[in-house]
Amino acid sequence: MNRVAIAGVGCICALGATTDDCMQALYAGERNFGLPSRFPSHCSTSQPVFEVPDRFLDPWPFPRTLPRTCRMTLIATEQAMAQAHLETGDLAQQRVGVSLGTNIGVTAGYETGQAETVSFLLPRDRFLATNPTCLVAATLDLSGPQQTVANACSAGSDAIGIAAAWITTGTCDAVIAGGTDELTPRVYNGFKSLFINDDHPCRPFDRDRKGLNLGEGAAVFLLASEAFCRSRQIDPLGYFLGYGAAADAQHFTQPRSDGLGLRLAIDEALTTAGLAHDQVCFVNAHGTGTPGNDLLESQVIADLFPGKPFLSTKGYTGHALGAAGPIEAVLTLGCLSRGSLPATAGYTIPDPQLPAHPVAVQTAVQGTIAVTQTLAFGGSNSVLVIGSKGCLP
């Protein structure tokens, strides 16, 4: 089985226009939130979101006629390629696949058109031309497999897990993998109808938490076999070590109160990585700020990773739906490389009902392996195990 190296990463979200910008803002404690600026809300109250500023997108030479979802995906892909010192044509017609997760995908660009017609049939060439997965493959002229995962908020993490399997089994030499999603009126108002949003900047694991804030962005990993990296003199940033997924099979939107699905996903991820729980140095929790999610995650972390530090980064990025898992995976790798965790933004008052609490200040960590976990509607639980450069013997 081939080991999966991380040859490059790219990230664009409210936190920053690049991975480096995101990491600097993360440790500076910056929170770039506000009311929606690109569309009106017809609800009586508005709630903050974490939008990607247009100034992050404008410098890139991608057509503005493309949906934001696609533009952000191409930007993150370009960053990952550049970090691996690869140009657009370097992967053409090779065994390189694309695996991306999304909730909204290309449909965001058709909301206005769909409101004007009862037909949901879209021109085939127009639809495929703006599908993020197809677009990346066409832009880079890739001949490997293509997969789009639409599995609610775990979509991006699942897409990375699928991509890693293509490499370990020898199906691909490299894969563009990650997730992407943009904010739209349908998503914003849809979440408001569920009454799980906070009317303040979200407060993961805090006693006074009331819910989540939505976000948007894209994050991409260039995963590759070690042979691929050697042939192109790429020094891996780290390694993808394991992936686990399990379904609660209980409720459309509410997670199981005992966290069984999450526990199974964590155990599977560590088993595939050949690791024990005590080899993990920290956990990047899903940490949405909703009462139920944070309670069960705290219980699971306390049971499976007693005494281990953990955090939530959604207080910096918002909940970016299908891009949430990949964005958090990029930040997890960055925290491993720095050997420290930033404070959990929004967390100030410990909740006495929680058995474990996230880091409230910047905290040093010792180790080379971390877990990042994603929970989604439909009871989907996805867990990734990531290692920094020194994680392999």
N, C-alpha and C positions, 0 to 999 in steps of 0.2 A: 504494500500500500504506500503510495506516495505521500510524503509530508506536504502540508499546505503552507507555503510562505506568503507573507504579505509584502508584495513588491512595491505597492504604492497606495496612497489613500487620498481622497478628495472630499471636501465637505463645504457646503454653503447652507447657512441657516441664519436665524435672527442674531445669533451670537457672533458671527463673522463671515466674511466673504471667502475665506480660505481656512484650511485646517490650522495653520499657524495663528491666524487671527482669532479663531475660535478658542484655542488654548490660552492665548494671552488674555482674552476677555474673561474666560472661565476663572482664571486665578486672580483676576482683578475684581471679580465679583460683579461684573456688569450685567444688567438685566434690561434688554432692549424690547420693551413691550409698549403697547398702546391700543387705542380703539382701532377697529378695522378702517383702513384708509382707501382701499380700492373698490369697496362696494358698500352700499347702505344696508343697515339692519332695519327691518320693519318691525322689530320687537320694541316693546316699551322701554326696555333697558338694554344697554350695551355692556359687553364684558371684554376685558383686555385680551389681546392676542399677541403672538410673537411673529410678526411679519418679516419677511426678507426685504430690506429696502431696495428700491430700484437701482440705487447707486452700486449695489453689489453685482447686479446683472449687466448694467449698461456697458462696462468696458469690454465685455466679451463679444466676439464677432458672430454671434448666432442670431438668426432672423428674429425680429421682435414679433413676427406673425406666428411664431411657434407658441404653444401654450407654455406658461411659466414652468409647469412640471417638466417639460422637455428641455427648456433652456437650463434649468437648474441641474438636470441630469447630465447634460453635455458639459456644463461647467465643472461639475464634480469629477466626471470622467477625464476631462482634460487635465485636471490637477493630478489625479492618480497616475495618468500616463507620464506627465512631466516629472513626477517624483521618481518614477522608474527609469527616467531618461529615455523614454520612447516617444516617437512621433506618430502621427496619424497612420501612415502607411506601413509602419513596422510590423503590425500584426495581421496584415491583409492576407486573406485566404489561408490562414493557419488554424490549428485546432484550438481556437479561442472562442469561448462561449459568452453569453450574456444572460444574467439572471437577476431580475429586478423585482422588487415588491412595491406595490402601490395600492391605495384605496380609491383614489380619484382618477389617476391616469389621464388619458386623453379626453375623458368625458367633460372635464372642466371647461375646455374650450368650446363646448357645444351647448352650454347652459342657456345662452340667449336664444340660439337657434331652436332648441327644444321647446322653449316657452312659446315660440311663434308657430309651432306646428304640432300636430298630434302624432306625427310619424317619428319613431326613434331609429329609423333606418338611415344610416349615414353613408355618404359616398365611400366605397371601399378603399380607393386609393388615398383619399384624404385621411381616413381613419388610421390606416396602417402607417402612413407617412408621419403621423404624430404620436404613434405608440412609442413610449420611451425605450422599450427593449429593442423594437425593430429599428428605431432611429439610431441608437448607438451602434447596432450591428451594421447598418448601412453606412454610417459615417466612417467607421473604421474598416469597412469591407471585411467583416468577419465571417467565417464559414462554419463555426462551431454551433452547438445547440443554443436555442433561445428559449427562455422561460420567463413569463410574467406571473407573479404570485399576487393574488388579491385575497388575502386572508386577514382582513381587518388590520389591526395595529401590529400584529406580529409578522406581516407580510415581508418586510425587509429583512428581518432576522431569518425567516424561513428561506428567503431567496439566497442568503449567504450560506446557509446550511446545505442547500441543494448544490450551489456552486462548488463548495468544498468537496462534496461527494464526487462530482465530475472529475476533480483533480486526483483525489485519492484512488479512484478506480481506473485512472488512465484514460478516461473519455476525453478530457481536455488537458492541454498544457498550461493554459491560463484562462481565467474567467473574469469578466467585468461584473461585479456583484454589489448589490446594495439596495437602496430604496429611495423613493421620491414621492412627494405630495405637495400640493399647494392649497392655500385657503380659498374657499369659494363661499358664496352666499348659502348654497345648499348645505354644505358641511357646517358652517357656523350656526345657521338657524336650526339645523337638525340636532346638533348637540345641545343647543339651548332648550330644545323641547324635551330633552331627557333630564333636565334639571341637575346636571352634574358638573356645571361650570362654576368657577369662583368669580365673583364680581371684583375681586382684588387679584393682584399677582399671586399665583398659586403658592401653596405652603405645604410641600410634601412632608408627611409624617408629623406635622405640627399639631398641637392640641386643637387649634382653631381652624384647621383646614376645612374647606367647604367644597372643593372640587378642582377640576383641571382648567388650564388655559390651552387653547389650541395654538399650534405653531405650524410652520411649513419649512421645507428645505429638501436637500438631497445629500446623500453620502454614498460614496462608491469605494469599494476595495478592488484593487487589482490583485487577485489571488493567483498563485502560480506554483508549479512544482519546483523543487529545488534544482532539477536539471535545467528547467527553463531559465531560472535565475542565473545559474552558472554560465549558460551559453551566452547570456547577454550582460554578464558582469554586473548583475544587480545585487546589491547588498540588502537583504530583507530587513524590513522595519521590525518584524516580529513574525509570529506564527499563529495560524488558526488551528486550535488544538481539538475542539470538540463541539458537538451540537446535539441538543436534545429537544424533543417536542412531545407534548401530550395535551389531550383535550379534557376539559372538565365534564363536558356532555351533561350540563345541568341547566344553564339559563342563557338566554340570548345576550344579555349585557352584564349580569352579575357573576363574579367569580365564586368558586366554591369557598365557603367560609373556612374549611380546614386546609385549603391550599394543596389538595392532593395532586392536582394536575401539575402545578408548579414543582412540587417535590419530585414527581416522576421525571419531569423534564430536566431538572437539575441533575438527578442521579444518572439519567441517560447520557447527558452531556459529559459528565465527569468520567463515566464508564468508557465512552468512546475515546476520550482523551487519555485513558489509562492513569487517571489521577484520583487521589483521595481528597475529601473535603478540606482536610487541614493543609493541603498544598496551595490552596487559594488564599491570596493575600488581601483581597477586598472584593466587594460585590457592588456593581452598579445596578441599583434596583430600578424597577419600572417606575415606581414612585410618582404617581400622577397627582396626588393631593386629594383624591377621593377617599372618603372615610373607609369604605370596604376594602379597596385595593391595598391601601397602606397598612391596615390592620393585619390582613392575611400575610402580606410580604414580611412584615416585622416578625410575625410568628414563625414563618418558615425560616427566615434568616437566623433567628434566635435558636431554632432547633438544629439546623444543618450547619450553620457557620458560627457557633457560639464564640463571642468575643471578637469576631472579625469586624473591621470597620466597613461601613457601607455608606452610600450616598445616593441621592437622586439628582440628575442634572436637568430635569424638566423645568426647574425654576429659572433656568437660563435660556432654554430653547422652546418652551412650551411643548405640547404633545403634537408631534409632526406626523401622526398617523403611520402610514406605511414607511416613512423615512425615520421614524423614531428609533427603532432598533439599530439600524446602521449608523445614525448620528451618534448614538450612545456608545456603539462599538468603537468608533473613531476616537471619541473622547476617552474611553477606557484605555485604549492603546496609548494615548498621549499621557494619561495619568501614570500608567506603568512606567513609561519612559522617564517621567519626571521623578518618580518615586514618592509622590505625594498626592493627596486628594484635596480639592477645593472644598470650601464650606458648602453645605447643602443650602442653596438659595431659598429663602422663604421660611426656613426652619428656625424658629426662635424659642418656642415654648414646648418642652417635652410633654407628650401625651402619656399620662399615667396608665392608660389601658394598653400601651404598646410594650412588649417585652424587650424590644431592642430599638435603639435610636440611632439615626444617622449622624455623621460627623457634622458638628456645628461650626468648626473652625478648620483652617487648613491643617491637614494631618499627614505626617510622614507615614509611609508604608514600606515594608520590607518584603520583597518577593518579586517574582517575575510572571505570575499567573493570576488572572482575574476572571470573574464571571460577570456577564451582563445579561439581564433577563427582561423579557417582554411579555406582557399579558394583553389579551385582546378580547373583543366581543366574540361571542360564540364559544367562549371557554377555551380559547387557544392559548397555550403557554409555550414559549420558545426561549431557549437558553443557549448562549454562545460562550465558549471558553477561549480566551485569548492570552497569548504569551508574548512578552517582549523579547528582545534579541537574545538575552541570556537564558531563555527558558529551556532550551534543549541541551542535553548532556554533550 
